[in-house]
Amino acid sequence: MPAPLWNGHITFGLISVPVALVPAVRSSGTPLRLVHAEGDCLGRIRIRKVCEIDEQPVYDQDVGRGYEMPSGAVVPVTDADLDHIPLPTAHTIEMLGTLPANGIDIRQLGAGAYYLAAGNTPAAMRPYLLLARALARRRQAVVVKLAVRGDRERIALMRPVGDALTLSTLRWPDEIRPPDTVAPAQAEIGDDELDAALDLIAARTAESLGELPGLVDHYDEALTALVEAKLQDRRVSKPARYPPPVDLMSLLRNSVQDAHAARREHHGGGGAPPP
């Protein structure tokens, strides 16, 4: 198990559930690096922490925290200080209420994904499993509030996955920009076009991510092809650009046929597509 980022308790009525917050995702990336491009040097660029007073490099073990006063003076704040901050959510995940699993504005998602690991003793495991299975039975998620050391209070969505509890941190409502800045001007949409669009959505509907065809990250593959082409001094073909649709209905009908064909191929060949 990864090293815990936070240790505390979930309060479930009068029941206290000890948990540890651990990352639920692993970082991934490509071999692309920042390099010194001038003169074909290609030396790798390193990001270093530098003190703005003595201009000397600072290593991670020498980095601390400080609270900047209005006067500009800095008050040092240690991890021990933060462990004693007078904030209930610094040590306890406060359950604010439950919602249907789909009852969250998706714009608030994506701030972070974690597991809440159960304690190792039977006394810790029983209330943990009780909470996870009760939420699974109700098909509900819990909105909670917590504060991780050195950060502000955060709201999050706690949901069961099997017998494990997950935590997806959320944006506060005031962090969400209103949609009217990007909403398009009104346009006339025909009923037949809307019906065809609904057919296309239905043809692409699945019960889980694993059932979706094409759910593969091809970026590394494309990047390798690009690098090989550069080494061989040849060009790679660019992906096609789609012009604005002229005959929307024809495109929708063809898209529905393509979606059904893709699902048949993903599910092993012939026969009617899954409902």
JOJO-V411634 format. One record per run of one state. SS is the DSSP state (H for helix, E for strand, L for the rest). FROM is the first residue (numbers start at 0). TO is the last residue. Records with the same first field share a line. If there is no record, write none. Layout:
# JOJO-V411634
SS: FROM-TO  FROM-TO
This chain:
# JOJO-V411634
L: 0-4  12-13  23-33  35-36  40-42  44-47  50-55  58-58  62-63  68-72  77-77  83-86  90-90  100-104  108-110  118-120  138-138  147-151  161-162  170-171  175-177  181-189  203-207  211-217  231-246  266-274
E: 5-11  14-22  34-34  43-43  48-49  56-57  64-67  73-76  91-99  111-117  139-146  152-160  163-169
H: 37-39  59-61  78-82  87-89  105-107  121-137  172-174  178-180  190-202  208-210  218-230  247-265
